[in-house]
Amino acid sequence: MINRLFSKALALCLGLASLAWIAAAGAAARADELAFASDLTREAAISQTRQIPVLILFTAPNCAYCEQVKQEFLLPMQRNPEYADKVIFRQVDMQSQRKLVDFSGNVTTHARFCKQHKIKLTPTIKLFDAAGNSLIEPLVGLSTPDFYGAYLDAAIDQALEKIRSPTRP
């Protein structure tokens, strides 16, 4: 009887440990992904509360430069705890019919959102405030990878400064 109870308890513990390991592995994989925007009102609420901009990477399928921007710049920034207090990272696929709630709460698609924001080339990065206003000139393309990180940092800092400015309406 005791052996059977011990066996069941051991099996339960091993099962729970396995589930915890799987959940941790899944969370680690998500840390290496740039989330697609789905409800920008949710990001807007976080942006408003924490006074940080929402960075959107506008991408297209099979865009090698988009993948390079994600892998070499945005994902390392997203993993860096220093950026947690600076910016919210999301991506929008300019060819996708994926549902998206925009900053105003209107239901649209990724493709229509791109058209509304006049996105014609990828990769394009725009930084928005909680109301969906563009804070800086967009970063379009990846013509100078050696300096792109510095341009991106400067853009984030400029957007942060605008959001946190006491003279901002």
Helices and strands as residue ranges (DSSP letters): H 2-31, H 40-50, E 54-59, H 64-69, I 70-74, H 75-79, G 81-85, E 88-93, E 99-101, E 107-109, H 110-116, E 124-128, E 139-140, H 145-164
